[in-house]
Amino acid sequence: MAHDFGVAVPAGATAGTVLSVFPTQLLEVAMGLAMFFILWRLRDHRHAEGWLFGLFLVLSGLERFLIEFLRAKDDRFVAGLTYAQVIAIGIMVLGAVVMAWRWRVGPARAGLHAPAESVPAANA
């Protein structure tokens, strides 16, 4: 543990000693709730269909990227990043591409809502 993760191991700890770690599951739940509220708040956006999914990809990739710093893992891959962090970066990039691609509503890109002037009156 000391060599792989830079964690100070208590004196007298054996190979079978259980060491405490940060409860990342609780932080993941909190971050998941924050992502839900952000996505819920933006559900009535004026972008083309798919834009909100792109935002979800960016937020979920960011969540995984940050959580991996707190997890006790030994699968460091590139520049001290884990495999999950490298994948998370790819997911964030994919999400940004989807958001840019679905930014504007157009003939081939349906929006979630019709413009207010084209919606017929309910009592007409």
C-alpha positions as CSV (number, residue, x, y, z in Angstrom):
1,M,0.0,0.0,0.0
2,A,2.7,2.4,0.9
3,H,4.6,1.8,-2.3
4,D,1.6,1.5,-4.7
5,F,-0.6,4.3,-3.3
6,G,1.6,6.5,-1.1
7,V,-0.5,5.6,1.9
8,A,1.1,5.5,5.4
9,V,0.6,2.0,6.7
10,P,0.4,1.8,10.5
11,A,3.3,0.1,12.3
12,G,2.6,-3.6,12.9
13,A,0.1,-4.0,10.1
14,T,0.3,-7.3,8.5
15,A,-0.7,-8.3,4.9
16,G,-4.1,-9.4,6.2
17,T,-4.9,-6.1,8.0
18,V,-7.9,-4.3,6.7
19,L,-7.2,-0.6,6.2
20,S,-9.9,2.1,6.0
21,V,-10.4,3.8,2.7
22,F,-12.4,6.8,1.6
23,P,-16.1,5.9,1.0
24,T,-16.3,6.9,-2.7
25,Q,-19.8,5.4,-3.0
26,L,-21.2,8.1,-0.9
27,L,-19.5,10.8,-2.9
28,E,-20.7,9.1,-6.1
29,V,-24.3,9.2,-4.9
30,A,-23.9,12.9,-4.1
31,M,-22.4,13.7,-7.4
32,G,-25.1,11.6,-9.2
33,L,-27.8,13.7,-7.5
34,A,-26.0,16.9,-8.5
35,M,-25.9,15.6,-12.1
36,F,-29.6,14.8,-11.9
37,F,-30.5,18.2,-10.7
38,I,-28.4,19.9,-13.4
39,L,-29.9,17.8,-16.1
40,W,-33.4,18.2,-14.7
41,R,-33.0,22.0,-14.6
42,L,-31.8,22.0,-18.3
43,R,-34.5,19.6,-19.6
44,D,-36.4,22.4,-21.3
45,H,-33.3,23.6,-23.3
46,R,-33.7,25.0,-26.8
47,H,-31.0,22.8,-28.4
48,A,-31.6,19.9,-30.8
49,E,-32.5,16.4,-29.5
50,G,-29.4,14.7,-28.2
51,W,-27.7,17.8,-26.7
52,L,-28.8,16.9,-23.2
53,F,-27.4,13.4,-23.7
54,G,-24.1,15.0,-24.6
55,L,-24.2,17.0,-21.4
56,F,-24.9,13.8,-19.5
57,L,-21.8,12.2,-21.0
58,V,-19.6,15.2,-20.1
59,L,-20.9,15.2,-16.5
60,S,-20.7,11.4,-15.9
61,G,-17.2,11.4,-17.4
62,L,-16.2,14.2,-15.1
63,E,-17.7,12.4,-12.1
64,R,-15.7,9.2,-12.8
65,F,-12.5,11.1,-13.5
66,L,-12.7,12.9,-10.2
67,I,-13.8,9.8,-8.2
68,E,-10.8,7.8,-9.4
69,F,-8.4,10.2,-7.6
70,L,-9.9,9.0,-4.3
71,R,-10.1,5.3,-5.0
72,A,-7.3,2.9,-3.9
73,K,-6.4,1.4,-7.2
74,D,-3.1,0.2,-8.6
75,D,-3.9,0.2,-12.4
76,R,-2.1,3.5,-13.2
77,F,-1.8,3.8,-17.0
78,V,-0.7,7.1,-18.5
79,A,0.8,10.0,-16.5
80,G,-0.5,8.6,-13.2
81,L,-4.1,8.2,-14.5
82,T,-6.1,5.0,-14.1
83,Y,-7.7,3.2,-17.0
84,A,-11.1,4.5,-15.8
85,Q,-9.8,8.1,-16.0
86,V,-8.5,7.6,-19.5
87,I,-11.9,6.2,-20.5
88,A,-13.7,9.1,-18.7
89,I,-11.7,11.6,-20.7
90,G,-12.8,9.9,-23.9
91,I,-16.4,10.0,-22.7
92,M,-16.2,13.7,-21.9
93,V,-14.7,14.4,-25.4
94,L,-17.5,12.3,-27.0
95,G,-20.1,14.2,-25.0
96,A,-18.6,17.6,-26.0
97,V,-18.7,16.5,-29.7
98,V,-22.4,15.4,-29.3
99,M,-23.2,18.8,-27.6
100,A,-21.5,20.7,-30.4
101,W,-23.1,18.6,-33.1
102,R,-26.6,19.0,-31.6
103,W,-26.2,22.7,-30.6
104,R,-28.7,24.2,-33.0
105,V,-32.1,23.1,-34.1
106,G,-32.5,22.7,-37.9
107,P,-34.2,20.8,-40.6
108,A,-32.3,17.6,-39.9
109,R,-32.1,18.3,-36.2
110,A,-35.5,18.4,-34.4
111,G,-35.8,20.4,-31.3
112,L,-37.6,19.3,-28.1
113,H,-40.1,22.2,-28.4
114,A,-41.9,23.9,-31.2
115,P,-41.4,27.7,-31.3
116,A,-44.1,29.5,-29.3
117,E,-45.6,31.2,-32.4
118,S,-46.2,27.9,-34.1
119,V,-48.1,26.3,-31.3
120,P,-51.9,26.6,-31.8
121,A,-54.0,28.1,-29.1
122,A,-55.8,25.6,-27.0
123,N,-59.2,27.4,-27.2
124,A,-59.1,28.3,-30.9
